[in-house]
């Protein structure tokens, strides 16, 4: 593809997709027909450059309408936004869900990550490809369409681990159509790809919550009880009581309550939420921004999806409270591109809240203005890192930034920004409704409140579980009906660590898992019995990090490749001789951990190291 403005023209459909987002072009400098006035001066350049953040939505618009992004479409979008084509090409090729090469209008993403791999995703993919007459594709390149006109792509985690193996069909058009098959069979996945309207309906979000209906639940109490699309039902079950108390307390009072509750981030870093909010609120630079990170791409994680599908108004209310406390008037919800139903539910909830005066210029008559804009991700694990997420929203490649300055000082668009994930934000609601002391009494002294865990793998009742901090790993697995023959448990997902079957007494707290030499992460608990080939599972983890590295820093860019190469040699080798590759893995892992810019490279070796040292994976 030419990296300069060229002579390629967009099709009428591509032009319509871009214009539907940006409006019609005003001059030939933006792609309209040339007039005499355009020969005398250029118009609209400054305004267009100020809309650089619409590059990602523009790429989505074309990809959704046509199924791929042609040179003509990219060229037209670049003219509309005055973005250099070389930069836009770099952004378009960064995301796995986009393609800059022709492919069929229908793409079937089949998950091959950890939970799905253990559930037979390899055989499923082979069966689908044979049935459809396709060759496999990965990383958004697309396989050949065969006679069916369907591209089959072997995908990283789709966030449907409780229903593994899983497949997601996306058919481009106006409107774009999606269908989920999970648990998938060859027949159901082919039906989803070839006739998405005839595919079975997705089960309700309550099916992912085995504890649904339990009156003792705090975060999940409305799922399966209240209609997720009814604002009135949400309010009848306690909705917006927390926001009313927030207005009564004032911004400083809300931050004090959150601080006193001991609430820490639930995304894995466990940073105190009150401190982050206070640091943002105290910044004199304006405007302040709020970003909700709903791009949960860690293999094995699906709790944020379940919340957004089953209790979307709770997130809208929680974001409003966070914005009020930190002085933000604009919120961005960065939502995984692989979550079509969550996208629908959140769009509907935001629209209904806005129509009822719960978002907008004067929320509940309190004179506070706040609104939420949804930004869709497009398949990039690294965008779960907060600064990479900011870059993605701004229209650049999702590459992490060096810190300091920290986001509370210079975050989104260079302004003070508070960023929290979905679970962290919805915890603010019980903090305000029950009060900080009562909330802090749940859990342990250093890990307060309830915690959501995503349990999948070799269990009889996979799903999202809510337990207080301090429950043991064994107690959680007993709730999920762990199967006989348990060999290992992966805590924290691909970036976490393995523990043995005789270590189930580990307390599920941040301090308890650290003391045990592992990590709690975002709450992933994946159980594996003795039928799962551990060496191939570790190789899949290495392939995941190789694919998801943004490539910005050398330790991660090179280290993830070397790690995968060494694990491939170990898996393919027959007989002894793994000692040399294990020594190399330790050296490479140490370099990645010490020198990588962000958490992806720093944790890419964790699971492999724990499998070698705790499980004796290659003995």
Backbone torsions as a table, in degrees:
resi	resn	phi	psi	omega
1	UNK	NA	132.6	177.8
2	UNK	-65.4	132.5	-177.1
3	UNK	-92.7	7.8	174.8
4	UNK	-114.2	170.0	171.8
5	UNK	-62.5	127.5	-177.1
6	UNK	-120.5	-160.8	-177.0
7	UNK	-98.1	-0.5	-178.9
8	UNK	-65.6	139.9	-178.5
9	UNK	-113.7	145.4	175.7
10	UNK	-74.9	152.7	171.4
11	UNK	-72.8	166.1	178.5
12	UNK	-59.2	-36.9	-179.0
13	UNK	-68.0	-41.3	178.6
14	UNK	-66.1	-42.2	178.8
15	UNK	-62.6	-41.4	-179.9
16	UNK	-64.9	-37.3	179.8
17	UNK	-64.1	-43.2	179.7
18	UNK	-69.5	-43.8	-178.2
19	UNK	-66.3	-29.8	177.3
20	UNK	-64.1	-29.5	178.3
21	UNK	-85.9	-45.9	-171.0
22	UNK	-98.8	-11.9	-172.5
23	UNK	86.1	167.7	-178.9
24	UNK	-67.8	147.7	178.7
25	UNK	-68.6	147.1	-175.6
26	UNK	-97.9	-15.6	-179.3
27	UNK	-153.2	170.8	179.1
28	UNK	-66.9	-21.0	177.9
29	UNK	-67.0	-20.5	177.8
30	UNK	-105.8	3.6	176.8
31	UNK	112.5	0.8	177.7
32	UNK	-81.4	172.7	175.8
33	UNK	-65.0	143.2	-176.0
34	UNK	-75.7	139.9	175.5
35	UNK	-121.6	171.3	178.8
36	UNK	-60.7	-36.4	-179.0
37	UNK	-62.8	-33.1	-178.7
38	UNK	-68.0	-20.3	178.6
39	UNK	-79.0	-15.7	-176.0
40	UNK	-100.1	-29.9	177.8
41	UNK	-156.2	156.3	175.9
42	UNK	-96.3	138.0	-177.8
43	UNK	-125.6	145.5	170.2
44	UNK	86.1	1.6	-176.5
45	UNK	-64.0	-45.7	-178.5
46	UNK	-62.5	-43.4	-179.8
47	UNK	-64.6	-39.8	-179.2
48	UNK	-65.3	-41.8	179.5
49	UNK	-63.8	-29.3	177.6
50	UNK	-72.3	-7.1	178.7
51	UNK	-108.3	23.2	-179.7
52	UNK	-55.0	-31.4	-178.0
53	UNK	-66.4	-9.7	177.4
54	UNK	-87.3	5.1	179.5
55	UNK	-63.0	-47.6	-179.4
56	UNK	-63.4	-47.0	174.1
57	UNK	-59.2	-34.5	178.1
58	UNK	-66.0	-41.0	176.3
59	UNK	-63.6	-40.2	175.9
60	UNK	-61.3	-41.9	-177.2
61	UNK	-59.7	-44.9	180.0
62	UNK	-70.4	-46.0	-177.9
63	UNK	-63.1	-38.4	178.4
64	UNK	-66.5	-37.8	-175.1
65	UNK	-78.4	-39.5	-171.3
66	UNK	-110.0	-31.1	-177.9
67	UNK	105.3	-15.0	175.2
68	UNK	-158.5	171.0	-173.6
69	UNK	-115.4	107.4	-178.0
70	UNK	-79.6	168.1	177.5
71	UNK	-62.2	-39.9	179.3
72	UNK	-65.0	-41.1	179.3
73	UNK	-66.3	-43.2	179.2
74	UNK	-64.5	-40.5	179.4
75	UNK	-62.0	-42.7	-179.6
76	UNK	-67.0	-43.6	178.4
77	UNK	-61.9	-39.8	178.6
78	UNK	-64.7	-39.8	177.1
79	UNK	-63.5	-40.2	-178.7
80	UNK	-64.6	-32.8	-175.8
81	UNK	-107.6	2.1	-174.5
82	UNK	48.6	46.5	176.2
83	UNK	-102.2	131.1	177.0
84	UNK	-57.4	133.0	-178.4
85	UNK	-56.4	-33.8	179.5
86	UNK	-62.3	-38.5	178.9
87	UNK	-70.7	-42.5	179.9
88	UNK	-64.9	-37.1	177.3
89	UNK	-63.6	-40.3	177.8
90	UNK	-63.4	-35.2	177.6
91	UNK	-71.9	-45.9	-176.7
92	UNK	-61.8	-36.6	-178.5
93	UNK	-84.9	-3.9	-179.3
94	UNK	-76.6	-28.2	-171.0
95	UNK	-103.3	136.4	-174.8
96	UNK	-69.8	-24.7	-176.0
97	UNK	-82.7	-10.4	177.1
98	UNK	-97.4	155.5	172.8
99	UNK	-136.6	136.1	175.0
100	UNK	-104.0	11.1	173.7
101	UNK	-119.2	149.2	-178.1
102	UNK	-57.9	139.6	174.8
103	UNK	-152.8	163.4	179.2
104	UNK	-59.6	159.0	-178.8
105	UNK	-68.1	-22.2	-180.0
106	UNK	-107.1	127.0	177.6
107	UNK	-119.6	128.2	177.0
108	UNK	-107.2	109.9	177.8
109	UNK	-89.7	119.2	179.8
110	UNK	-112.2	118.5	-176.3
111	UNK	-68.9	132.2	176.6
112	UNK	-122.5	18.4	-177.9
113	UNK	-81.9	-167.7	-160.6
114	UNK	-57.8	-56.8	-177.4
115	UNK	-63.9	-41.2	-179.2
116	UNK	-72.0	-36.3	177.3
117	UNK	-61.9	-41.2	178.6
118	UNK	-68.4	-22.1	-179.4
119	UNK	-95.7	10.1	174.5
120	UNK	97.3	29.4	-178.3
121	UNK	-64.1	-32.1	-179.9
122	UNK	-60.7	-48.3	178.6
123	UNK	-66.7	-35.4	178.4
124	UNK	-62.4	-47.2	179.2
125	UNK	-59.6	-46.4	-179.4
126	UNK	-60.3	-41.5	179.4
127	UNK	-65.8	-41.4	179.3
128	UNK	-65.2	-45.3	-178.6
129	UNK	-64.1	-37.7	177.6
130	UNK	-67.0	-42.4	-178.2
131	UNK	-66.3	-40.2	-176.1
132	UNK	-88.9	-9.9	-179.0
133	UNK	70.0	35.9	-178.4
134	UNK	-109.6	165.1	166.9
135	UNK	-107.4	148.0	-172.9
136	UNK	-69.3	150.5	173.1
137	UNK	-130.9	155.5	178.6
138	UNK	-139.0	163.1	172.4
139	UNK	56.7	32.8	176.0
140	UNK	79.6	2.5	-179.3
141	UNK	-79.0	-27.0	176.9
142	UNK	83.1	135.0	172.1
143	UNK	-85.8	169.1	177.6
144	UNK	-67.8	149.2	-170.0
145	UNK	-80.5	-12.6	-179.6
146	UNK	61.5	-164.8	-178.6
147	UNK	-77.3	-14.4	-176.1
148	UNK	-86.6	-14.4	-176.0
149	UNK	69.2	31.9	179.5
150	UNK	-123.3	131.7	173.7
151	UNK	-94.9	126.0	178.9
152	UNK	-102.8	123.5	-179.1
153	UNK	-121.9	128.0	175.7
154	UNK	-78.6	117.9	-164.5
155	UNK	-112.9	151.9	166.6
156	UNK	-69.0	-178.1	-170.4
157	UNK	-50.3	132.0	178.0
158	UNK	-96.9	3.2	-179.9
159	UNK	71.6	28.0	178.7
160	UNK	-122.8	37.8	-169.8
161	UNK	-64.5	-26.1	179.7
162	UNK	-73.2	-10.2	179.6
163	UNK	-126.2	35.2	-177.7
164	UNK	-66.3	148.4	-4.5
165	UNK	-79.3	156.5	-170.9
166	UNK	-128.7	151.2	176.1
167	UNK	-141.5	146.5	179.4
168	UNK	-128.9	120.0	177.7
169	UNK	-100.8	133.2	177.8
170	UNK	-125.7	120.0	178.9
171	UNK	-111.1	116.3	-178.0
172	UNK	-66.7	150.9	178.2
173	UNK	157.7	-170.5	178.9
174	UNK	-125.5	93.0	8.6
175	UNK	-89.9	164.5	173.4
176	UNK	-69.0	144.1	-179.3
177	UNK	-120.7	144.6	-179.6
178	UNK	-131.5	154.8	175.4
179	UNK	-149.2	136.6	179.7
180	UNK	-108.1	137.2	172.8
181	UNK	-122.2	110.2	-177.9
182	UNK	-163.6	126.0	-7.4
183	UNK	-65.6	136.3	-171.3
184	UNK	-91.5	141.8	165.5
185	UNK	-115.9	170.1	177.6
186	UNK	-57.8	-44.1	-176.9
187	UNK	-65.7	-45.9	-177.1
188	UNK	-69.2	-36.4	179.2
189	UNK	-68.7	-40.9	177.6
190	UNK	-64.3	-39.7	177.7
191	UNK	-63.6	-41.4	178.6
192	UNK	-62.3	-35.9	-177.9
193	UNK	-79.0	-38.0	-174.0
194	UNK	-93.4	-24.8	179.8
195	UNK	-144.9	70.2	-174.2
196	UNK	-57.5	-30.5	179.9
197	UNK	-69.3	-22.9	-179.1
198	UNK	-96.3	-3.3	-178.6
199	UNK	-67.9	150.7	178.7
200	UNK	-59.8	145.4	177.9
201	UNK	-65.2	147.6	174.2
202	UNK	-65.2	140.4	175.1
203	UNK	-65.6	152.9	179.3
204	UNK	-63.1	159.1	-177.5
205	UNK	-58.7	-27.3	-178.4
206	UNK	-60.9	-24.9	-179.5
207	UNK	-67.1	-19.2	177.8
208	UNK	-90.1	3.4	-178.5
209	UNK	-122.6	89.0	-178.8
210	UNK	-58.6	-23.8	-179.9
211	UNK	-87.9	5.0	-173.8
212	UNK	-51.7	137.0	-179.5
213	UNK	92.6	-9.3	178.6
214	UNK	-70.9	117.5	-175.8
215	UNK	-69.2	-12.4	-179.5
216	UNK	-84.3	-7.1	-179.4
217	UNK	-68.8	151.7	179.3
218	UNK	-110.6	-56.5	-176.3
219	UNK	-82.0	-29.7	-174.9
220	UNK	-105.5	12.6	-169.2
221	UNK	-67.2	-25.8	-178.6
222	UNK	-88.0	-18.9	-176.4
223	UNK	-69.8	123.9	-176.1
224	UNK	87.3	-7.1	-179.8
225	UNK	-111.0	-47.9	180.0
226	UNK	-101.0	147.5	176.1
227	UNK	-68.9	118.4	-175.2
228	UNK	-64.9	-17.0	-179.3
229	UNK	-99.1	-1.8	-176.7
230	UNK	-103.1	114.5	176.3
231	UNK	-66.9	-36.7	178.5
232	UNK	-64.1	-41.2	178.8
233	UNK	-64.9	-39.4	177.9
234	UNK	-60.8	-45.4	-179.1
235	UNK	-68.5	-32.5	178.2
236	UNK	-67.6	-21.3	178.7
237	UNK	-106.5	33.9	172.6
238	UNK	96.0	2.3	-178.8
239	UNK	-65.6	141.6	176.7
240	UNK	71.4	6.8	169.7
241	UNK	-69.2	-36.0	-179.9
242	UNK	-66.6	-39.7	179.4
243	UNK	-66.5	-39.8	178.7
244	UNK	-63.1	-39.3	177.7
245	UNK	-68.4	-35.2	177.9
246	UNK	-60.3	-43.9	178.2
247	UNK	-64.4	-32.9	178.4
248	UNK	-70.5	-35.1	-178.7
249	UNK	-79.0	-31.8	-172.3
250	UNK	85.0	161.5	-176.7
251	UNK	-55.3	-46.8	-179.1
252	UNK	-63.9	-37.8	179.0
253	UNK	-66.5	-37.5	177.4
254	UNK	-63.7	-46.8	179.8
255	UNK	-62.2	-40.3	178.2
256	UNK	-62.5	-41.5	-179.9
257	UNK	-65.1	-43.9	179.3
258	UNK	-64.7	-40.3	178.3
259	UNK	-63.4	-46.0	-178.2
260	UNK	-66.5	-24.8	-179.2
261	UNK	-72.2	-19.3	-176.9
262	UNK	78.6	12.6	-179.1
263	UNK	-62.0	128.6	175.3
264	UNK	-121.5	161.4	-177.2
265	UNK	-58.9	138.1	-177.8
266	UNK	-98.0	7.3	-179.2
267	UNK	-85.8	-7.8	179.3
268	UNK	129.8	-31.8	-177.2
269	UNK	-79.2	-25.8	176.9
270	UNK	59.5	38.9	176.8
271	UNK	-82.0	138.9	-178.9
272	UNK	-58.5	122.8	-175.3
273	UNK	-65.4	-41.9	-179.7
274	UNK	-61.1	-39.1	178.4
275	UNK	-65.0	-41.1	179.5
276	UNK	-64.3	-43.8	179.7
277	UNK	-65.0	-41.5	-179.2
278	UNK	-64.5	-41.0	-179.5
279	UNK	-63.8	-37.5	178.7
280	UNK	-72.6	-45.6	-177.2
281	UNK	-61.4	-30.3	-175.3
282	UNK	-83.7	-5.0	-178.7
283	UNK	-74.1	129.6	-179.1
284	UNK	-74.6	-23.3	-179.0
285	UNK	-67.2	139.3	-178.6
286	UNK	-130.1	154.8	-0.3
287	UNK	-82.1	164.1	172.2
288	UNK	-94.3	150.6	-179.8
289	UNK	-122.5	150.8	172.7
290	UNK	-119.2	130.4	177.1
291	UNK	-125.4	125.5	172.3
292	UNK	-98.9	120.7	-179.0
293	UNK	-88.1	100.0	176.9
294	UNK	-112.3	29.8	-179.5
295	UNK	-99.9	49.6	-176.9
296	UNK	-68.2	102.5	-177.7
297	UNK	-114.3	4.3	177.5
298	UNK	-64.6	124.8	178.3
299	UNK	-53.3	127.2	-179.2
300	UNK	98.7	-4.7	-176.9
301	UNK	-102.6	130.7	178.4
302	UNK	-151.7	11.2	-176.7
303	UNK	-66.7	-39.1	-179.9
304	UNK	-65.5	-37.2	176.3
305	UNK	-60.7	-45.4	-178.2
306	UNK	-62.9	-40.4	177.8
307	UNK	-64.2	-47.0	-177.5
308	UNK	-66.9	-33.8	178.3
309	UNK	-78.6	-34.6	-173.2
310	UNK	-100.5	-19.0	-177.9
311	UNK	-150.8	59.0	-172.0
312	UNK	-65.9	-32.6	-178.3
313	UNK	-67.4	-25.1	177.4
314	UNK	-62.5	-38.9	178.6
315	UNK	-70.2	-39.2	177.5
316	UNK	-60.4	-46.4	179.5
317	UNK	-63.7	-43.6	-178.3
318	UNK	-64.8	-39.6	177.0
319	UNK	-64.4	-36.7	178.9
320	UNK	-64.4	-41.0	178.5
321	UNK	-65.1	-44.9	179.9
322	UNK	-61.5	-40.4	178.8
323	UNK	-66.1	-42.3	178.4
324	UNK	-59.7	-43.1	-177.0
325	UNK	-69.7	-33.0	-173.5
326	UNK	-102.8	-0.1	177.2
327	UNK	78.6	26.7	178.2
328	UNK	-96.7	143.1	178.1
329	UNK	-116.9	-1.2	177.8
330	UNK	-135.5	131.6	177.9
331	UNK	-120.6	141.9	175.4
332	UNK	-114.5	125.8	173.8
333	UNK	-103.0	106.4	-178.2
334	UNK	-92.4	107.3	-168.0
335	UNK	-113.7	137.3	-179.9
336	UNK	-52.9	135.8	177.5
337	UNK	-67.8	-18.2	-178.6
338	UNK	-89.1	11.4	-177.2
339	UNK	-115.5	71.7	-175.9
340	UNK	-65.0	-39.0	-178.5
341	UNK	-71.8	-38.8	175.9
342	UNK	-61.3	-38.5	177.4
343	UNK	-61.4	-46.3	179.5
344	UNK	-61.6	-46.0	-177.3
345	UNK	-64.7	-42.0	-178.4
346	UNK	-70.3	-38.9	176.7
347	UNK	-60.6	-44.8	-178.6
348	UNK	-64.8	-44.4	-179.1
349	UNK	-63.0	-42.2	179.6
350	UNK	-64.6	-43.3	179.3
351	UNK	-63.1	-43.0	-179.5
352	UNK	-66.9	-41.4	178.9
353	UNK	-63.3	-39.4	179.1
354	UNK	-65.9	-41.2	-178.9
355	UNK	-66.6	-25.7	-177.5
356	UNK	-100.0	13.2	176.3
357	UNK	77.8	16.7	178.4
358	UNK	-98.1	-3.4	166.7
359	UNK	-140.1	153.7	178.5
360	UNK	124.4	-151.1	-169.8
361	UNK	-81.9	-23.7	-174.5
362	UNK	-146.4	79.3	-173.1
363	UNK	-72.0	122.9	179.5
364	UNK	53.1	28.8	177.5
365	UNK	68.3	19.9	-176.5
366	UNK	-96.8	1.2	179.9
367	UNK	76.1	10.4	179.9
368	UNK	-99.8	128.0	-178.7
369	UNK	-105.5	130.5	177.9
370	UNK	-160.8	140.3	175.1
371	UNK	-144.0	162.1	-174.3
372	UNK	-121.1	134.9	173.8
373	UNK	-117.8	133.3	178.6
374	UNK	-91.0	131.4	171.9
375	UNK	-119.0	126.2	-178.8
376	UNK	-88.1	132.1	168.1
377	UNK	-74.3	178.4	-176.7
378	UNK	-142.3	29.4	175.8
379	UNK	92.5	66.3	176.7
380	UNK	-149.4	106.2	-178.9
381	UNK	-57.2	-35.4	-175.2
382	UNK	-63.9	-21.6	-179.6
383	UNK	-72.3	-3.3	169.4
384	UNK	-72.8	-19.1	174.1
385	UNK	-76.2	132.0	-166.4
386	UNK	-58.8	-42.5	-177.0
387	UNK	-75.3	-30.8	173.6
388	UNK	-65.3	-36.9	176.9
389	UNK	-62.5	-42.2	177.7
390	UNK	-60.5	-45.6	179.7
391	UNK	-59.8	-39.5	-179.8
392	UNK	-64.6	-45.6	178.6
393	UNK	-61.3	-37.9	-176.7
394	UNK	-74.0	-7.9	177.5
395	UNK	97.5	20.1	178.3
396	UNK	-115.1	173.0	173.8
397	UNK	-59.9	143.8	-176.9
398	UNK	-78.1	68.4	-178.6
399	UNK	-107.3	134.4	179.8
400	UNK	-62.6	155.5	177.6
401	UNK	-108.8	152.2	176.1
402	UNK	-71.7	144.5	179.5
403	UNK	-125.8	141.0	1.7
404	UNK	-73.6	170.7	0.6
405	UNK	-71.0	149.4	-179.2
406	UNK	-86.5	159.0	-177.2
407	UNK	-56.3	-30.4	179.6
408	UNK	-65.6	-17.4	177.2
409	UNK	-101.0	-52.6	179.5
410	UNK	-138.8	100.3	-178.3
411	UNK	-117.4	-117.2	-179.4
412	UNK	-64.4	128.8	-177.9
413	UNK	55.5	26.8	177.1
414	UNK	75.0	13.9	-177.2
415	UNK	-113.4	160.3	179.1
416	UNK	-56.9	131.2	-172.7
417	UNK	-138.7	134.6	170.2
418	UNK	-105.4	130.8	-178.5
419	UNK	-125.2	126.4	175.4
420	UNK	-138.2	155.8	176.1
421	UNK	-88.2	176.1	-172.7
422	UNK	-61.1	-49.5	-176.4
423	UNK	-62.0	-40.7	178.5
424	UNK	-59.0	-46.1	-176.7
425	UNK	-65.7	-43.3	-177.0
426	UNK	-70.0	-18.3	173.7
427	UNK	-67.7	-21.4	179.5
428	UNK	-65.1	-29.9	-177.6
429	UNK	-62.4	-52.8	176.9
430	UNK	-66.9	-27.7	176.2
431	UNK	-57.5	-42.8	-176.9
432	UNK	-81.9	-35.1	-177.2
433	UNK	-77.0	-36.2	-179.1
434	UNK	-98.4	-13.5	-178.8
435	UNK	91.5	148.9	-175.8
436	UNK	-58.9	-44.7	-179.1
437	UNK	-60.9	-42.5	179.9
438	UNK	-66.9	-38.9	178.4
439	UNK	-65.3	-44.5	-178.1
440	UNK	-65.8	-21.6	179.2
441	UNK	-73.4	-16.2	175.7
442	UNK	-81.9	138.9	177.9
443	UNK	86.3	-141.1	-178.1
444	UNK	-118.5	176.7	-176.4
445	UNK	-63.6	-37.8	-176.1
446	UNK	-100.0	-15.3	176.5
447	UNK	-128.8	95.4	-171.9
448	UNK	-97.6	155.2	172.6
449	UNK	88.9	179.9	175.3
450	UNK	-82.8	159.4	180.0
451	UNK	-134.8	140.4	176.2
452	UNK	-95.4	135.0	177.7
453	UNK	-124.3	136.9	177.6
454	UNK	-98.3	106.7	-175.0
455	UNK	-105.2	126.8	-179.5
456	UNK	-149.9	179.9	-179.8
457	UNK	95.4	-134.7	-172.8
458	UNK	-84.7	62.7	177.8
459	UNK	-133.3	154.3	-178.6
460	UNK	-81.5	-23.7	-177.2
461	UNK	-130.3	71.1	179.6
462	UNK	-68.7	155.3	177.5
463	UNK	154.4	-168.9	178.0
464	UNK	-93.1	127.8	179.6
465	UNK	-118.4	141.2	174.4
466	UNK	-109.4	119.2	176.0
467	UNK	-136.1	154.8	176.1
468	UNK	-72.0	147.1	172.3
469	UNK	-52.7	137.5	-179.9
470	UNK	110.9	-20.6	172.8
471	UNK	-60.8	150.7	-178.5
472	UNK	-88.1	161.4	177.4
473	UNK	-59.7	-39.6	179.6
474	UNK	-63.6	-40.0	179.2
475	UNK	-64.4	-40.3	178.1
476	UNK	-64.7	-46.0	-179.7
477	UNK	-66.1	-30.2	176.3
478	UNK	-66.3	-39.2	175.0
479	UNK	-59.5	-37.4	-177.0
480	UNK	-86.4	2.3	177.5
481	UNK	61.1	62.0	-179.2
482	UNK	-62.7	143.0	-176.0
483	UNK	-83.0	162.0	176.1
484	UNK	-66.5	156.5	178.0
485	UNK	81.0	21.6	-180.0
486	UNK	-59.5	129.4	-180.0
487	UNK	-106.1	-42.0	-175.3
488	UNK	-157.6	159.7	175.5
489	UNK	-129.4	131.1	176.8
490	UNK	-98.2	118.1	177.8
491	UNK	-101.2	131.7	174.8
492	UNK	88.9	2.4	178.2
493	UNK	80.7	-160.7	-176.9
494	UNK	-60.0	-28.0	179.1
495	UNK	-90.0	5.1	-177.6
496	UNK	-99.2	-144.7	-176.8
497	UNK	-147.2	155.9	178.3
498	UNK	-87.6	148.5	168.7
499	UNK	-128.4	158.1	-177.2
500	UNK	-80.7	166.8	179.3
501	UNK	-69.3	-17.9	178.2
502	UNK	-95.4	12.8	179.9
503	UNK	-114.0	29.7	-174.7
504	UNK	-76.9	-2.4	175.9
505	UNK	-83.1	2.1	179.4
506	UNK	-61.1	125.7	176.7
507	UNK	-72.6	136.5	-178.4
508	UNK	-84.8	75.2	173.6
509	UNK	-136.2	163.2	178.8
510	UNK	-63.3	-42.3	-178.2
511	UNK	-74.9	-33.1	-179.0
512	UNK	-67.7	-42.3	178.8
513	UNK	-71.1	-35.3	176.2
514	UNK	-63.0	-42.3	179.5
515	UNK	-64.0	-30.9	179.2
516	UNK	-83.2	0.9	178.0
517	UNK	79.6	25.2	177.6
518	UNK	-136.8	-159.7	-176.3
519	UNK	-142.2	150.2	175.7
520	UNK	-84.2	-31.7	180.0
521	UNK	58.0	-139.5	-178.5
522	UNK	-91.5	2.5	176.9
523	UNK	107.1	22.7	177.7
524	UNK	-81.5	131.5	173.7
525	UNK	-133.2	105.4	-178.8
526	UNK	-115.3	119.3	-178.2
527	UNK	-97.1	138.2	179.8
528	UNK	-129.1	128.6	177.4
529	UNK	-92.0	-175.5	-173.1
530	UNK	-76.9	2.7	175.2
531	UNK	-87.8	-11.7	-177.3
532	UNK	-87.3	123.5	178.3
533	UNK	-72.4	102.2	-173.5
534	UNK	-59.4	-44.1	179.8
535	UNK	-57.4	-38.3	179.2
536	UNK	-73.1	-30.3	175.0
537	UNK	-64.0	-42.6	178.4
538	UNK	-66.1	-36.7	177.4
539	UNK	-63.9	-39.0	178.6
540	UNK	-64.3	-37.8	175.9
541	UNK	-61.6	-44.2	179.6
542	UNK	-64.2	-39.8	177.5
543	UNK	-63.7	-37.8	178.1
544	UNK	-59.8	-49.2	-178.4
545	UNK	-68.4	-35.2	175.7
546	UNK	-60.4	-45.5	-178.5
547	UNK	-68.7	-35.6	-171.6
548	UNK	-91.0	-10.3	176.1
549	UNK	-60.8	132.8	179.7
550	UNK	-73.8	-17.0	177.2
551	UNK	84.2	5.2	-175.3
552	UNK	-70.1	-41.2	-177.0
553	UNK	-112.1	145.5	-174.1
554	UNK	-63.1	-44.7	-177.3
555	UNK	-55.8	-40.9	-179.6
556	UNK	-79.8	-44.4	-177.2
557	UNK	-60.1	-45.0	-179.1
558	UNK	-85.4	-39.7	-175.2
559	UNK	-63.4	-40.3	179.8
560	UNK	-65.7	-32.8	176.9
561	UNK	-70.2	-45.2	-179.9
562	UNK	-63.7	-36.5	178.4
563	UNK	-63.1	-45.2	179.1
564	UNK	-64.6	-40.9	-179.9
565	UNK	-61.1	-43.4	-179.3
566	UNK	-65.5	-42.2	179.8
567	UNK	-68.6	-33.2	175.4
568	UNK	-63.7	-42.7	178.6
569	UNK	-62.4	-40.6	-179.3
570	UNK	-65.2	-42.5	-178.4
571	UNK	-66.8	-39.0	-175.3
572	UNK	-85.1	-15.5	-178.4
573	UNK	-76.9	140.1	173.2
574	UNK	-105.9	136.3	-179.1
575	UNK	88.4	-166.2	-176.1
576	UNK	-78.2	177.0	175.5
577	UNK	117.5	12.8	-178.9
578	UNK	-83.6	-11.6	-173.3
579	UNK	-59.0	-41.2	-179.1
580	UNK	-64.6	-41.4	179.2
581	UNK	-70.7	-33.3	177.2
582	UNK	-66.8	-38.6	176.4
583	UNK	-63.4	-40.1	177.2
584	UNK	-64.6	-41.1	178.4
585	UNK	-59.0	-41.2	179.6
586	UNK	-64.9	-40.6	-179.5
587	UNK	-66.8	-46.7	179.6
588	UNK	-64.7	-42.9	179.8
589	UNK	-61.7	-40.1	178.4
590	UNK	-63.9	-41.6	179.2
591	UNK	-64.6	-42.7	179.2
592	UNK	-63.5	-43.3	-177.5
593	UNK	-64.5	-38.5	-174.9
594	UNK	-83.4	-29.1	-166.7
595	UNK	-120.8	-5.5	-179.6
596	UNK	-72.1	151.0	-177.4
597	UNK	-68.8	-40.8	-172.4
598	UNK	-129.5	-178.5	-174.7
599	UNK	-65.6	-22.2	-179.6
600	UNK	-61.4	-55.1	179.3
601	UNK	-67.9	-33.8	-177.9
602	UNK	-68.0	-23.9	-177.5
603	UNK	-113.5	1.3	-174.6
604	UNK	-64.2	-19.8	-177.2
605	UNK	-98.6	-10.7	-171.0
606	UNK	-57.4	-53.1	-175.1
607	UNK	-64.8	-40.7	179.6
608	UNK	-65.2	-44.3	179.0
609	UNK	-59.5	-45.3	-178.5
610	UNK	-66.6	-34.6	178.7
611	UNK	-67.6	-35.6	178.5
612	UNK	-71.4	-46.7	-172.2
613	UNK	-82.5	-36.4	-175.7
614	UNK	-96.2	-31.3	-174.5
615	UNK	-106.1	-12.6	-175.5
616	UNK	60.8	49.3	-169.6
617	UNK	-59.6	-30.0	-174.4
618	UNK	-115.7	21.2	178.9
619	UNK	-86.4	NA	NA
